[in-house]
Amino acid sequence: METTLTQKLNIQYPIIQAPMAGGPTIPELIAAVSNAGGLGSLGAGYLTPEQIRDTIREIRKRTDRPFGVNLFVPEQTEVSEDIIEKMNNYLNETRTELGISLNSSTSELKETFNEQVQVLLEENVPVFSFTFGIPSQNIIEEMKQCGIVVIGTATTVEEGIQLEAAGVDAIVAQGSEAGGHRGTFVGEARDALIGTMALLPQLVDHVAVPVIAAGGIMDGRGLVASLALGASAVQMGTAFLVSLESGAHAAYKEKILTSNEDSTVVTYAYSGKAARGIRNDFINKMRLYSGTIPAYPIQNTLTRDIRQAAAKANNPEYMSLWTGQGVRLAKELTASDIVKQTMEQAAALIERLNKNKDN
Ligand SMILES: Cc1cc2nc3c(=O)[nH]c(=O)nc-3n(C[C@H](O)[C@H](O)[C@H](O)COP(=O)(O)O)c2cc1C
């Protein structure tokens, strides 16, 4: 199952462990996937430049194989004080319930994307991936000059075409089944909910660079299907979220392991940006809110204290439980077993399909 992309990334198997910002992608998980022949990736979007540098060094202590680091491309957001105040007042009801202090502040919102990029260059990471937009031409060129493989995220064919024109080496086709934030940067995320099976072949037909399938891929069947649709690799998030090495909160893992294919929804409630997660009390409560949800990253900052307090109290009803629609297929295994079983199942499936052809 060697592809042009596995060669370019210098990995054995076409399996990328999705970067997952917010805690799951700790060095132990990333290194385990890379050591098993896939590509481990750090979701570094919420980390400070220094935290990113330290984490990269921790990964390198555990593996000498390639790995990726993923960042969020910043976007301009203008939100009126009135909208923020109304939301803060609404969130205060939940804060009171959780017994935490009222009124979160957005004043600590500081953009550090350029400094984060600088750390990736200085540490010469093997792979740089990004979502929510396209970094400047300078950044993409500098990365490539340093020999760093650059991967962007698209949720539509148009976004893929723009990423290719910007010079990326490969594109993640993020289908609507995918857990976590939508990478949409052209138009509205609610209009760009294209399933992986429909998005992938259309994107493959319109770009020359390798395409990576993401969204709902949980095992060897998803891998073979993705390769058949023209993908050069798969990016799996939810499957690795419940792995033994994942840094996800125990209550979050438990929720995933007891959820069904219809347990997730796309919501703006936690961050102001569309994201797929397991529906819980907080999402239900925000559905009753009649005002405007402040855009990302403001809402994300406003709800941080609530998410942190819920995590501390082991209360999944107020934690963001980002998960994809393949959730019922999630198994609590080691990361290397997930890679191994996915490859074995894919190989057996290909053999079976070949036999059927002969009959
Ligand atoms: C908990 C979680 C966090 C995520 N964080 C990121 C991120 O930081 N950067 C990114 O590009 N994608 C992120 N994603 C999206 C994944 O890259 C990928 O598109 C998705 O996991 C694929 O769908 P699946 O979960 O069904 O495998 C995240 C997904 C999850 C589940």
The ligand as an SDF file (V2000), in Angstrom:
LIG
                    3D

 31 33  0  0  0  0  0  0  0  0999 V2000
  -10.8490   15.8400   19.2260 C   0  0  0  0  0  0  0  0  0  0  0  0
  -10.5110   16.3060   17.8490 C   0  0  0  0  0  0  0  0  0  0  0  0
   -9.6790   17.4010   17.6980 C   0  0  0  0  0  0  0  0  0  0  0  0
   -9.3050   17.8110   16.4130 C   0  0  0  0  0  0  0  0  0  0  0  0
   -8.4010   18.8450   16.2800 N   0  0  0  0  0  0  0  0  0  0  0  0
   -7.9090   19.1360   15.0520 C   0  0  0  0  0  0  0  0  0  0  0  0
   -6.8350   20.0530   14.9090 C   0  0  0  0  0  0  0  0  0  0  0  0
   -6.2990   20.5850   15.8900 O   0  0  0  0  0  0  0  0  0  0  0  0
   -6.3910   20.3140   13.6570 N   0  0  0  0  0  0  0  0  0  0  0  0
   -6.9250   19.7100   12.5420 C   0  0  0  0  0  0  0  0  0  0  0  0
   -6.4740   19.9720   11.4360 O   0  0  0  0  0  0  0  0  0  0  0  0
   -7.9440   18.8470   12.6540 N   0  0  0  0  0  0  0  0  0  0  0  0
   -8.4340   18.5280   13.8790 C   0  0  0  0  0  0  0  0  0  0  0  0
   -9.4420   17.6050   13.9940 N   0  0  0  0  0  0  0  0  0  0  0  0
  -10.0230   17.0200   12.7800 C   0  0  0  0  0  0  0  0  0  0  0  0
   -9.1910   15.8360   12.2740 C   0  0  0  0  0  0  0  0  0  0  0  0
   -8.0310   16.3210   11.6510 O   0  0  0  0  0  0  0  0  0  0  0  0
   -9.9270   14.9750   11.2450 C   0  0  0  0  0  0  0  0  0  0  0  0
  -10.4500   15.7640   10.2160 O   0  0  0  0  0  0  0  0  0  0  0  0
  -11.0360   14.1350   11.8390 C   0  0  0  0  0  0  0  0  0  0  0  0
  -10.6910   13.6140   13.0900 O   0  0  0  0  0  0  0  0  0  0  0  0
  -11.3720   13.0030   10.9110 C   0  0  0  0  0  0  0  0  0  0  0  0
  -12.5770   12.4190   11.2590 O   0  0  0  0  0  0  0  0  0  0  0  0
  -12.7430   11.1870   12.2780 P   0  0  0  0  0  0  0  0  0  0  0  0
  -12.6860   11.7980   13.6220 O   0  0  0  0  0  0  0  0  0  0  0  0
  -14.0670   10.6270   11.9190 O   0  0  0  0  0  0  0  0  0  0  0  0
  -11.5900   10.2420   12.0370 O   0  0  0  0  0  0  0  0  0  0  0  0
   -9.8300   17.1620   15.2620 C   0  0  0  0  0  0  0  0  0  0  0  0
  -10.6850   16.0700   15.4310 C   0  0  0  0  0  0  0  0  0  0  0  0
  -11.0290   15.6290   16.6990 C   0  0  0  0  0  0  0  0  0  0  0  0
  -11.9200   14.4250   16.8290 C   0  0  0  0  0  0  0  0  0  0  0  0
  1  2  1  0
  2  3  1  0
  2 30  2  0
  3  4  2  0
  4  5  1  0
  4 28  1  0
  5  6  2  0
  6  7  1  0
  6 13  1  0
  7  8  2  0
  7  9  1  0
  9 10  1  0
 10 11  2  0
 10 12  1  0
 12 13  2  0
 13 14  1  0
 14 15  1  0
 14 28  1  0
 15 16  1  0
 16 17  1  0
 16 18  1  0
 18 19  1  0
 18 20  1  0
 20 21  1  0
 20 22  1  0
 22 23  1  0
 23 24  1  0
 24 25  2  0
 24 26  1  0
 24 27  1  0
 28 29  2  0
 29 30  1  0
 30 31  1  0
M  END
$$$$
